[in-house]
Amino acid sequence: MEEFSLAGIPAYADTSTGYFQTAEIQVMISLLQIIDNPMQDIPLLAVLKSPVGAFTPEELMDIRLHDGKCPLRGNEGAGGKRRRKHRR
């Protein structure tokens, strides 16, 4: 803001809220969380619901209803291990 003021450009920024509490930063933090540990459904939902994923609540519900026992992140077997098709 100081640079704008020095240049004679009127500007305003609400600095009363924390930088890390803004919606955009929270989405990026969630994205980093699922990169670090893809087994987390809550950060995954946050990213899918954000402008990054652009899923509607109805689309997310359809995904969940497709297989209610399966976590959102993929085809998981018991104990959180991925079931993979082995090629022979």
N, CA, C and O atoms as a DFTB+ gen file, in Angstrom:
352 C
 N C O
     1  1       0.815      -1.182       0.000
     2  2       0.000       0.000       0.000
     3  2       0.864       1.252       0.000
     4  3       0.502       2.269      -0.592
     5  1       1.995       1.170       0.662
     6  2       2.880       2.324       0.746
     7  2       3.362       2.754      -0.634
     8  3       3.477       3.948      -0.911
     9  1       3.644       1.779      -1.501
    10  2       4.115       2.086      -2.851
    11  2       3.052       2.837      -3.642
    12  3       3.372       3.776      -4.372
    13  1       1.802       2.437      -3.505
    14  2       0.720       3.150      -4.181
    15  2       0.631       4.587      -3.679
    16  3       0.482       5.527      -4.460
    17  1       0.724       4.736      -2.372
    18  2       0.637       6.064      -1.768
    19  2       1.770       6.960      -2.255
    20  3       1.545       8.127      -2.574
    21  1       2.982       6.421      -2.315
    22  2       4.126       7.187      -2.788
    23  2       3.970       7.599      -4.251
    24  3       4.475       8.640      -4.671
    25  1       3.269       6.772      -5.017
    26  2       3.052       7.072      -6.431
    27  2       1.827       7.961      -6.643
    28  3       1.506       8.317      -7.777
    29  1       1.147       8.319      -5.558
    30  2      -0.031       9.174      -5.669
    31  2      -1.272       8.445      -6.157
    32  3      -2.205       9.064      -6.669
    33  1      -1.277       7.135      -5.996
    34  2      -2.422       6.324      -6.440
    35  2      -3.262       5.981      -5.216
    36  3      -2.777       5.312      -4.303
    37  1      -4.518       6.432      -5.185
    38  2      -5.360       6.083      -4.042
    39  2      -5.698       4.584      -4.074
    40  3      -6.116       4.063      -5.108
    41  1      -5.521       3.915      -2.972
    42  2      -5.800       2.484      -2.901
    43  2      -6.225       2.122      -1.484
    44  3      -5.887       2.815      -0.524
    45  1      -6.968       1.030      -1.368
    46  2      -7.427       0.553      -0.073
    47  2      -7.299      -0.962      -0.040
    48  3      -7.610      -1.639      -1.020
    49  1      -6.848      -1.482       1.070
    50  2      -6.798      -2.931       1.279
    51  2      -7.200      -3.203       2.717
    52  3      -6.686      -2.580       3.647
    53  1      -8.118      -4.134       2.891
    54  2      -8.548      -4.511       4.234
    55  2      -7.492      -5.434       4.823
    56  3      -7.397      -6.602       4.447
    57  1      -6.718      -4.917       5.726
    58  2      -5.652      -5.709       6.343
    59  2      -6.045      -6.203       7.721
    60  3      -5.209      -6.724       8.459
    61  1      -7.332      -6.040       8.079
    62  2      -7.759      -6.478       9.406
    63  2      -7.868      -7.999       9.500
    64  3      -7.731      -8.561      10.587
    65  1      -8.116      -8.674       8.366
    66  2      -8.179     -10.139       8.383
    67  2      -6.800     -10.688       8.064
    68  3      -6.016     -10.062       7.351
    69  1      -6.520     -11.838       8.588
    70  2      -5.231     -12.458       8.353
    71  2      -5.081     -12.935       6.926
    72  3      -6.043     -13.385       6.303
    73  1      -3.886     -12.833       6.423
    74  2      -3.566     -13.256       5.059
    75  2      -3.918     -14.725       4.847
    76  3      -4.465     -15.098       3.810
    77  1      -3.600     -15.551       5.836
    78  2      -3.819     -16.991       5.702
    79  2      -5.277     -17.389       5.871
    80  3      -5.622     -18.553       5.662
    81  1      -6.134     -16.458       6.243
    82  2      -7.554     -16.756       6.411
    83  2      -8.373     -16.435       5.169
    84  3      -9.571     -16.716       5.139
    85  1      -7.760     -15.857       4.151
    86  2      -8.503     -15.544       2.930
    87  2      -8.861     -16.837       2.192
    88  3      -8.150     -17.838       2.288
    89  1      -9.961     -16.800       1.464
    90  2     -10.452     -18.001       0.775
    91  2      -9.417     -18.554      -0.204
    92  3      -9.221     -19.767      -0.287
    93  1      -8.758     -17.667      -0.942
    94  2      -7.782     -18.120      -1.946
    95  2      -6.611     -18.853      -1.297
    96  3      -6.156     -19.879      -1.804
    97  1      -6.130     -18.328      -0.189
    98  2      -5.004     -18.965       0.501
    99  2      -5.438     -20.280       1.130
   100  3      -4.674     -21.246       1.129
   101  1      -6.657     -20.333       1.670
   102  2      -7.164     -21.578       2.253
   103  2      -7.263     -22.682       1.199
   104  3      -6.976     -23.843       1.491
   105  1      -7.668     -22.329      -0.022
   106  2      -7.732     -23.319      -1.103
   107  2      -6.332     -23.824      -1.433
   108  3      -6.133     -25.026      -1.611
   109  1      -5.369     -22.924      -1.515
   110  2      -3.994     -23.347      -1.817
   111  2      -3.414     -24.211      -0.694
   112  3      -2.673     -25.158      -0.960
   113  1      -3.746     -23.892       0.544
   114  2      -3.292     -24.721       1.666
   115  2      -3.914     -26.112       1.561
   116  3      -3.235     -27.113       1.788
   117  1      -5.200     -26.179       1.218
   118  2      -5.854     -27.479       1.029
   119  2      -5.214     -28.250      -0.111
   120  3      -5.021     -29.461      -0.009
   121  1      -4.886     -27.567      -1.189
   122  2      -4.222     -28.213      -2.322
   123  2      -2.875     -28.793      -1.901
   124  3      -2.539     -29.920      -2.263
   125  1      -2.116     -28.031      -1.146
   126  2      -0.828     -28.527      -0.649
   127  2      -1.016     -29.712       0.292
   128  3      -0.197     -30.631       0.302
   129  1      -2.088     -29.697       1.081
   130  2      -2.354     -30.813       1.986
   131  2      -2.636     -32.095       1.224
   132  3      -2.173     -33.162       1.628
   133  1      -3.394     -32.015       0.116
   134  2      -3.681     -33.244      -0.624
   135  2      -2.503     -33.680      -1.483
   136  3      -2.392     -34.857      -1.827
   137  1      -1.627     -32.751      -1.832
   138  2      -0.386     -33.148      -2.504
   139  2       0.499     -33.894      -1.518
   140  3       1.118     -34.901      -1.860
   141  1       0.552     -33.390      -0.293
   142  2       1.359     -34.022       0.750
   143  2       0.783     -35.365       1.175
   144  3       1.529     -36.325       1.374
   145  1      -0.534     -35.442       1.317
   146  2      -1.185     -36.669       1.755
   147  2      -2.517     -36.800       1.029
   148  3      -3.518     -36.242       1.479
   149  1      -2.549     -37.526      -0.088
   150  2      -3.762     -37.622      -0.889
   151  2      -4.898     -38.410      -0.234
   152  3      -5.970     -38.529      -0.828
   153  1      -4.700     -38.943       0.953
   154  2      -5.738     -39.714       1.632
   155  2      -6.686     -38.846       2.452
   156  3      -7.451     -39.378       3.256
   157  1      -6.660     -37.545       2.276
   158  2      -7.481     -36.629       3.070
   159  2      -8.676     -36.150       2.246
   160  3      -8.512     -35.437       1.256
   161  1      -9.872     -36.545       2.663
   162  2     -11.069     -36.162       1.928
   163  2     -11.469     -34.708       2.142
   164  3     -11.954     -34.073       1.206
   165  1     -11.285     -34.160       3.334
   166  2     -11.742     -32.794       3.610
   167  2     -10.984     -31.763       2.773
   168  3     -11.627     -30.937       2.126
   169  1      -9.644     -31.773       2.756
   170  2      -8.960     -30.830       1.855
   171  2      -9.286     -31.085       0.383
   172  3      -9.357     -30.141      -0.404
   173  1      -9.484     -32.348       0.004
   174  2      -9.842     -32.665      -1.377
   175  2     -11.189     -32.039      -1.739
   176  3     -11.335     -31.449      -2.809
   177  1     -12.163     -32.169      -0.852
   178  2     -13.465     -31.555      -1.098
   179  2     -13.364     -30.041      -1.192
   180  3     -14.024     -29.416      -2.023
   181  1     -12.531     -29.453      -0.333
   182  2     -12.356     -27.997      -0.366
   183  2     -11.834     -27.544      -1.725
   184  3     -12.287     -26.532      -2.259
   185  1     -10.887     -28.286      -2.282
   186  2     -10.316     -27.924      -3.586
   187  2     -11.315     -28.197      -4.708
   188  3     -11.462     -27.382      -5.619
   189  1     -11.998     -29.331      -4.646
   190  2     -12.967     -29.657      -5.697
   191  2     -14.118     -28.655      -5.727
   192  3     -14.641     -28.342      -6.796
   193  1     -14.512     -28.154      -4.563
   194  2     -15.624     -27.212      -4.463
   195  2     -15.210     -25.783      -4.806
   196  3     -16.064     -24.941      -5.087
   197  1     -13.926     -25.509      -4.783
   198  2     -13.410     -24.167      -5.049
   199  2     -13.417     -23.870      -6.550
   200  3     -13.723     -24.755      -7.349
   201  1     -13.087     -22.649      -6.940
   202  2     -12.973     -22.341      -8.376
   203  2     -11.912     -23.188      -9.089
   204  3     -11.964     -23.333     -10.310
   205  1     -10.966     -23.740      -8.354
   206  2      -9.945     -24.603      -8.966
   207  2     -10.600     -25.861      -9.542
   208  3     -10.335     -26.240     -10.682
   209  1     -11.457     -26.504      -8.740
   210  2     -12.140     -27.715      -9.199
   211  2     -13.455     -27.424      -9.889
   212  3     -13.848     -28.126     -10.820
   213  1     -14.129     -26.396      -9.433
   214  2     -15.398     -25.931      -9.998
   215  2     -16.500     -26.986     -10.003
   216  3     -17.384     -26.950     -10.860
   217  1     -16.459     -27.928      -9.054
   218  2     -17.534     -28.905      -8.926
   219  2     -18.687     -28.273      -8.162
   220  3     -18.474     -27.515      -7.217
   221  1     -19.899     -28.587      -8.572
   222  2     -21.067     -28.127      -7.836
   223  2     -21.322     -29.095      -6.684
   224  3     -20.852     -30.232      -6.724
   225  1     -22.052     -28.668      -5.665
   226  2     -22.399     -29.609      -4.589
   227  2     -23.143     -30.839      -5.125
   228  3     -22.961     -31.946      -4.617
   229  1     -23.976     -30.645      -6.148
   230  2     -24.716     -31.768      -6.727
   231  2     -23.769     -32.772      -7.388
   232  3     -23.960     -33.982      -7.272
   233  1     -22.751     -32.264      -8.080
   234  2     -21.774     -33.162      -8.717
   235  2     -20.985     -33.932      -7.670
   236  3     -20.725     -35.122      -7.845
   237  1     -20.606     -33.275      -6.594
   238  2     -19.881     -33.961      -5.521
   239  2     -20.766     -35.014      -4.864
   240  3     -20.294     -36.091      -4.499
   241  1     -22.042     -34.699      -4.715
   242  2     -22.980     -35.662      -4.141
   243  2     -23.132     -36.869      -5.064
   244  3     -23.186     -38.005      -4.593
   245  1     -23.202     -36.631      -6.368
   246  2     -23.294     -37.735      -7.328
   247  2     -22.070     -38.645      -7.243
   248  3     -22.196     -39.868      -7.299
   249  1     -20.903     -38.054      -7.109
   250  2     -19.672     -38.842      -6.972
   251  2     -19.750     -39.710      -5.728
   252  3     -19.429     -40.898      -5.764
   253  1     -20.175     -39.115      -4.642
   254  2     -20.251     -39.845      -3.373
   255  2     -21.310     -40.936      -3.433
   256  3     -21.085     -42.035      -2.926
   257  1     -22.460     -40.657      -4.044
   258  2     -23.536     -41.638      -4.113
   259  2     -23.214     -42.789      -5.058
   260  3     -23.791     -43.870      -4.940
   261  1     -22.295     -42.563      -5.994
   262  2     -21.903     -43.613      -6.927
   263  2     -21.380     -44.835      -6.178
   264  3     -21.710     -45.969      -6.524
   265  1     -20.577     -44.606      -5.168
   266  2     -20.066     -45.690      -4.326
   267  2     -19.857     -45.119      -2.931
   268  3     -18.797     -44.561      -2.645
   269  1     -20.844     -45.248      -2.067
   270  2     -20.815     -44.672      -0.726
   271  2     -19.730     -45.222       0.173
   272  3     -19.327     -44.567       1.135
   273  1     -19.248     -46.429      -0.130
   274  2     -18.197     -47.017       0.706
   275  2     -16.812     -46.574       0.281
   276  3     -15.854     -46.689       1.045
   277  1     -16.708     -46.074      -0.925
   278  2     -15.413     -45.698      -1.486
   279  2     -15.091     -44.251      -1.131
   280  3     -15.921     -43.372      -1.364
   281  1     -13.917     -43.979      -0.578
   282  2     -13.527     -42.586      -0.332
   283  2     -13.468     -41.809      -1.641
   284  3     -13.327     -42.402      -2.710
   285  1     -13.573     -40.511      -1.562
   286  2     -13.601     -39.675      -2.756
   287  2     -12.315     -39.728      -3.565
   288  3     -12.340     -39.546      -4.782
   289  1     -11.218     -39.969      -2.914
   290  2      -9.924     -39.824      -3.570
   291  2      -9.600     -40.922      -4.572
   292  3      -8.628     -40.784      -5.315
   293  1     -10.363     -41.995      -4.628
   294  2     -10.074     -43.025      -5.611
   295  2     -10.584     -44.377      -5.169
   296  3     -11.309     -44.477      -4.179
   297  1     -10.221     -45.395      -5.877
   298  2     -10.639     -46.745      -5.534
   299  2      -9.742     -47.286      -4.454
   300  3      -8.673     -47.832      -4.727
   301  1     -10.183     -47.131      -3.226
   302  2      -9.380     -47.562      -2.082
   303  2      -9.876     -48.910      -1.591
   304  3     -11.079     -49.166      -1.553
   305  1      -8.969     -49.742      -1.228
   306  2      -9.322     -51.007      -0.615
   307  2      -9.287     -50.883       0.898
   308  3      -9.187     -49.775       1.425
   309  1      -9.366     -51.983       1.588
   310  2      -9.318     -51.970       3.046
   311  2      -7.983     -51.421       3.519
   312  3      -6.945     -51.688       2.914
   313  1      -8.012     -50.670       4.580
   314  2      -6.781     -50.120       5.139
   315  2      -6.227     -48.953       4.362
   316  3      -5.092     -48.540       4.601
   317  1      -6.995     -48.408       3.437
   318  2      -6.552     -47.235       2.698
   319  2      -5.563     -47.523       1.586
   320  3      -4.970     -46.594       1.037
   321  1      -5.371     -48.785       1.242
   322  2      -4.432     -49.115       0.166
   323  2      -5.169     -49.129      -1.154
   324  3      -6.304     -49.597      -1.241
   325  1      -4.525     -48.617      -2.169
   326  2      -5.146     -48.595      -3.496
   327  2      -5.202     -49.985      -4.092
   328  3      -4.256     -50.767      -3.999
   329  1      -6.336     -50.270      -4.707
   330  2      -6.453     -51.511      -5.468
   331  2      -5.947     -51.228      -6.873
   332  3      -6.471     -50.347      -7.554
   333  1      -4.969     -51.941      -7.298
   334  2      -4.402     -51.707      -8.627
   335  2      -4.603     -52.937      -9.477
   336  3      -4.549     -54.071      -8.999
   337  1      -4.833     -52.687     -10.740
   338  2      -4.900     -53.779     -11.687
   339  2      -3.496     -54.131     -12.098
   340  3      -2.732     -53.280     -12.554
   341  1      -3.163     -55.377     -11.935
   342  2      -1.824     -55.813     -12.318
   343  2      -1.872     -56.329     -13.753
   344  3      -2.718     -57.152     -14.103
   345  1      -0.968     -55.843     -14.560
   346  2      -0.885     -56.316     -15.940
   347  2       0.045     -57.514     -16.005
   348  3       1.086     -57.553     -15.350
   349  1      -0.340     -58.456     -16.779
   350  2       0.493     -59.646     -16.940
   351  2       0.831     -59.834     -18.399
   352  3       1.529     -60.784     -18.753
